[in-house]
Amino acid sequence: MSDWTVTEPEGRAQQTLPRTVTGEGDQGFLRRLRTPRRPRLWFEILLIAVSYWIYSLIRNAVPEQKAQALRNAGWIWRTEHVLGIAVEDSVNHALNSVTWLIIGMNYYYATLHFVVTLGVLVWLYRSHPGRYAAARLALFATTGVALLGYYLFPLAPPRLTTGGLFVDTVTLHHTWGSMASGDLKHMSNQYAAMPSMHIGWSLWCGLTVFALASVPWARVLGLLYPTTTLLVIVATANHFWLDAVGGMLCLTFGFLTARLWYGTLPYALPRRT
């Protein structure tokens, strides 16, 4: 009887030990994944390049549903009238009358979307490596969820709506760079205006700079950048106001994703790992 009394508990302990170790191992693996670490340059370059390629591929693979996109544009325009914010046509025509200004806005729309976002990513990588991965996750989640909008809610930009209310400023002034005008329009989905990733990305840049920059003028520029971008996307007739709201909602989802994964917002993490 004494032999059985000693052996049975030991046997039970031996049976339960592997389950305990396995559980701790799984938790440790997840903990390591969620722990900010110094990013590897080669991996980040590859990840960003591949991710943007996949995003562009999926975005442009969404069928161009012209009829539905025009109906949705009409619904957006009527909704904005009800809300009292349907002034995009006035902004478009007023700024189009100042040739040098609207040409500058055309180039702004075509270039800064990429240049500033990459610049902020590089700055984060160099100066805030402990916060980089979480901020990058917020940006990637924002971009990823936008694909649902392109698929579920095809939307014509104002410049492609009927009725002659809006001016396509790129076509009129023969400026280059818009993936939705001129010869480049065949390379991009024309009816993926909702949500506006110009707003999603610029607001991500602006909030990041405002939260982390150490000099006041840089923080002011961080706030001005998404504000100016909002004016540009409307003046060039590439988006409605409500497209910008869609971009903001996508960014909210991106930050929530980062917070759920890391347990806090990216800017609250340690600056260095």
N, C-alpha and C positions, 0 to 999 in steps of 0.2 A: 504493500500500500504506500509506503514511503517513497519507493522509486517512482511510482506513477505521480505522486504529488509533486515531486521535483521536476520531472521531465515534461509534464503537460504545460506548465506555464512557460518553460523555455521554448517549447515547440510553438506555442502561440506567439511568443515574442519574435521568433525567427520568421513566422509567417507574415506578421504585420510589418516588420522592418522594411522590406523592399517597397511596400506601398507608401510608407512614410518618406523614404528617400526619393522615390519617384515624384511624389507631390512636391517636395521641396525643390527638386530639380526643375520641374516645370515652372514653378514660381520664380526660381532664380533665372531661368532663361527669359521669361517675360520681363523680369526686373532689369536684366541687362539690355533688352531691346528698348525699354523705356528710359534708360539712363542716358542723358546727353553725353556725347563723346566728341572728340576732335574729328571733324570730317576729313575724309581722304580726298585730295584734289582730283585725282584721276576718276574716282568713282562718282564724284559730284558732276564733273563735266559730262561723263557718259550718261548719268541718270537724267540730267536736265535735257540733254540733246535727244535721248530716246523718248523721254516723256513728252516733250513738245512735238516730236514727230508723230507719236501715237495720237496725241490730242488732235493735231491737224488732220491726220488720216481719218479719224472717227468723225470729226466735225464735218469734213468735206464729203464723207461717205453717207451722211444723212440725206435722204432724197430731197431734192429741191421742189417742195410742194407749193408752187407759185400761187395757185388759186386759194389754197388755205392760208398761205402767208399774207396775201392781200386782204382776205377777210379778217384775219387777226389784226392786221394793221388798222383796218377800219374800226374794229372794236376798241383797240387801244386809243385811237384818236377820239372816238365818241366818249370813252371813259374819261379821258383827260379834259374834255369839254365839261363834263358833269362836275369834275373836280376843280375846274377853273384854272387849269395849268396848261391848256393847249395853246401855247404861244411859240412853239418851235418854228413855225413858218415865218413869224415876224423876226425872230432871232436870225434865222437863216438868211433872209433877204437883207436885213439891216447890215450884217457883217459881210455879206457877199458884195455889198456896194463899196466896201473899202478893200480895193484889190490887193494891196500889199499885205493887209492883215489876214484876209482869208487864204491867200497863198501860203502864208506862214502857218496858218492853222492846218492846212492840208498836209504839209510836211511834218508838223507836230503829230498829227493823227497817224501818219504812216511810219514814223520812226521811234518816237519816245516810248511808245508802248513796249518795245523790246529793250531799248537802250537803258532806260531808267530801271526797269525791273532787273535786268542782269547786273546793272551797277550796284543796286541795293543788295542783291545776293552776294556779290563779290565783297562788298563792304562788311556784311554780316560774317562771311567766312573768315575774313582777316581779323576783324575787330571784336566779334562776338561769337566765337566758335561754340560756346556752350549753349547759345540760343539759336544757332543756325538751323539745326535739324528740325526743331519744333516750328520755327517760322516758315521753313521750306515746306513742311507738312501742311501747314495752314494754306499756303499758296497752292500746293498741288491738289488739296481737297477742294478748294474753291474752283479750280479749273476743271476738275473731274466732274463735279456736280453740275457745272454749266452745260455739259454735254446732254444731260437730261432735258434741259430747257430747249436746246436746239432740236432735239428729237420730238418732244411732246408739244412744243408750241412754236412751229415755224412762223417767222415774222419777217415781213418785208421792211427794210429800212425806209424812212420817209422819202428819200430821194428816188425810190422805185415805186412809190405809190402813184396812182392815177389822179388826174385832176389838175396837174401842173402847179400844185401849191408850193412844191419844194424845188430847189436848184441843186443839181449834183455838181458841187463846186470843183471837184477834181476834173471832171469831164469838161466843164466850162472853161477852166483856166489852164487846162493841159498840164497839170502837175502830175508827177509820177508817185508811185508808192502805194496807192490804195489797192488792196487785194480784191476789192469789190467794184472797181471801176476800170474802164479802159481795157487794154489787152489782158490784164491780169485777172479779170473777173471770171475767166473760165477755170482758174486754178482754185477758186474759193467758193464755198457755199454762199450764194447771194441772199439766202433767206434764213440766216442764223443771227438775227439781231437781238434776240432775247435769250439770255441776259447779256448785258454789255460787259465783256471782259476788260475793255479799256477802263471801265470804272472799277471792276473787281481788282484788277492788278494795280491800278494807280492808287486806290485807297489802301491796299496792302502796303505799298511802298510808303505812302504818306504816313500811315499810322506807325510803321516800323521806324522811320526816321524821327518822327515826333517823339516816340517813346524812348528811343535809345541815343539820339544825338546829344552831344555834350555842349554844343554851342547854340545860342538862341536863334541865330539867323538860319541855321540848318533846320531847326524845328519849325520855323515859320515857313520855309520852303516846303517842308513835308506836308503842311496843311494846304498850301497854295496849289501843290501839284494836282491832287484829285479834283480840286475846285475848278482849276483851269481846264482839266481834261473834260469835266462835265460840260463846260461851255463849248469846247471844241467839238465834241461828238454831236451836239445839237446844231451848232452853227454850220457844220459840214453836211448836215442832213443824213448822218449815218445812224442816228438813234433817236428814239423818243425819250422823254424824261423817265417814263416807267421802265424802260430798258435799264436805266441806271439803278433803279430800285431793285430790279432783278439781280444786278451785279452785286449790290450791297447784301442782299439776302444770301447769295452764294458765298460771299466772304464771311458772313456770320456763321454759316455752316462750316467753313474752313477752320475758323478759330475754335469753334466748339469741338471739332474733331481733334485738333491739336491739344486742347485742354483735357479731353477725355483720355487721350493716350498718355500724356505726360503729367497729368494731375494738376496742371496750372497753365496759365497763358505763357506763350513763348517768352515774353519780355520779363517775366518774373523769375525765370531760370537764372542760374549763375552765369556771369559773363564768360568765364573760361572754365573748361573741364579739368 
